[in-house]
Amino acid sequence: FPCPSAPETFAKCENNTKVWDCLQGAATSTVAGAELATSSPLKYGKFEASIQYAGMDGVISSFFLWKPGSETSTVYWNELDFEKDGITRNGDCKLQLNLINGMPGPKGHEEHVDLSQICTAFHTYAFEWTPDYVAWSVDGVEVRRETGWNVEEFNLNAGNGLQLRLNVWPGDSNFGGTFSEDDLPVYQYIDWIRYSSYSGPGSFHWEWQEDFSSGSMPSGWYGGDWTSP
């Protein structure tokens, strides 16, 4: 990822000339995940992405907001997730929504939503993170909303804000399903990402959109170089 990053026959993006791949240079024997993140944190707003998640059991594929350092015991954990975390018995990909917090964390508040074709078609996923609520939506339809003390505490500890991140990585039977190297390669496709700042109750102001139209890392972004969880 981003889109289309793998087979030349893939033609589901708005701009089929996009060819940038986070795993450029990886050998055919490489088993590795990839992560893409904004360099600077953002506080409050609407965070949107057009994504086709990785359609393989045992692989986590996600779009999330993250406060750097949350994985350490001395930093309050702030994380909001859309995560494809496995395959159902009928072959559909599972989508989990999560608000993770705590000091130390992680203290998860996960919910699964019943959506099909998240790994076979592009959909628009959006967080609305505001001083009063967090909402998750898919293709413009709200599928979860959190208010109250969890959100208040989350916001009090969010500091300067959260990074926008996307990743794909091998899971296991405890989280993600049954991973098999024989099923690789697998891809998460990203067509575009958009950020709109919060400008008051029910209002957001468009700030920027990244279309990944160049052949190199976009300005203001970087790739992860750490070990998968």
Disulfide bonds with the S-S distance in Angstrom:
Cys3-Cys13 1.17
Cys93-Cys119 2.14
